């Protein structure tokens, strides 16, 4: 049975649940802190119920195997030579503990822009580099398995230390 994606309702790529110090769930929301409406949560619940009723684990595993085969057959894109640009790679943390790994040639302006949308964002690290896109890409690849959405990651303190090591190695 082929899994039909075209019939799925829109749901966010990631859903975040905020917790208090007593591990009590408060509200589902997205990475920018916007809360899901009752209707969005109801739609998501309906979608998940339908998914559980429609597909078996075996069908899902088969579909995932087929996708893996399909992706492995695609020829890798040839990389075009990109220009190295000086600037900063930054690590920003939101109040939920999610970390954004991004880059900018005008880091002050970029951070002000992000903080205007989410004032609880704090700067963890600014890394000056002669190749912002290269370093950012290297960090994104290193933590791809911890990516939540886009440039947002769920990283541990050990991961932050590993970033420091990657940066030091890149400088050499």
N, C-alpha and C positions, 0 to 999 in steps of 0.2 A: 504494500500500500504506500503510495506516495503521500508525504505530508504536504498539505496545501497551505502554503504561507499566505497566499493572497487574500484569504478570508479572515486573517487575524485582525483584531482591533488594534488601534494604536495604543501602545503603552510605552512609558519611558524606557530608554536603554538600561537604566539602572534605577533601582528604588532604594532609598535610604530610610532606615528606621532610626529615630532618635531615642536614646535611652537616658534615664537619669542615673544617679549614683546607686540606686537600689535595683538596677536592672529592670526597671519598669518601662515597657514600650509606650511611647507617647504618640507620635504621628509619623505616617509614611510621607516621604517627600523626595525631591530630587536633589542632585548634587549642589544646586545653587540655593537650596533651602526652601524652595517653593513647595507648599503642601499639596498633597493629592486631595481632590475634592471627593465627597462621598460617592458621586457618580463614577469618578475615575476608579476608585477602589472597588465599587460594585462591578464595573466592567472588567477589571482585572480578575476579580474572583470568578466571575462567569466564564471568562476566557480560560482560566486555570482548571475549572471544573470540567469544561468541555474538552480540554486537552487531555485530562486524566481519563475521561470516559471514552475518548476516541482512539487514542494510540496506546499500544502496549510498549513495554520497555524494549522488547525485541524489534518492533517496528522503528522505534527511535534510534536504537543502536545501528540498525541496518541503514537508515537514512544518513546517520553520521558517518558510517563507513563509506557510503557512496559519495558524500561530500568530500571526505578526505581524499578519495581516489581522484575525484574531479579536480580538486585543487592541486594535487601533486602532478597532474598531467599538464597543467597550464605552464607555459614557458615563462621563466622569470623575465621580468622587465629589464631591459638594458638600462643601466644607470647612466643618466646624462651627467656630464661634469657640471657640478654646481660651484658657484663662487663662494669662497669662504668670506664670512662677514664677522667683524668684531662686534662684541656686545656682551650680554650677560645671559646665562642660564640661571633661572631662579627656581627655588623650592618654596611654595606657599602652602600653609596649612589652614584649613577651615576649622570651625568649631567642632565638627564631627570627627576630626582626626584624619580627614582625607587630604592628600598632598598633591598639589599641582606641580608638574615639571614642565616649565615653559621657557621660552627664550624671547629676547627683545634687544633691539639696538638702543632703544630708549626705555630702559628698565623702570625708571622713576615714573614716567607717564603711564607705562603699562600697569604697574602695581596700583597706582592711583585709580586707574580705570576699573580694575578688578575689585578694589576695595570699595568703590562707590556703589557697586552692585551687591557686595557682601562685606560689610564693615568688620565682621569678625575674622576675616582673613589676616594671618600674620606671616611675616617674612621669616622663613627658616634659614635660608642660605642664598647668597648672591655669588655667582661664580663668573668672574671675568674670563673671557676666552676669545681667541682669534677666529674660532669656527663655531659659532653658536648653534647652527643647524646640525653640524656633525656631532657635537657633544650632547645636544638634546636628543638626537636620534639614538645615540649610543645608550643613554640612560633609559629611554623608552623601551629599547630592545632588552636591556638587562632586566627590567622589571615588568615585561609584557604580561607575565602570569599574575601580576598583582594590579593590573589595570582595571579600573572600575568603569571609566568612560572617558573617551577623548584623552586629555592630558592629566586626568585625575587617577591617583593610585592610592591603595591602602598599604602603606609601608610601615615597617617596624623600626625601632631605634637601630637595630643591626643593619637594616637596609640603608638607613641614612649613613651609617659608618661605611658601608660598601660604596655608597655614592662618593664619599670622600676619597676612598681608595681609587675609584675609577677616575676621578678628577686628577688626582696626583699622577696616576699613570699616564693620563692624556697630556699632562704638562711636560712630561719627559721626552 
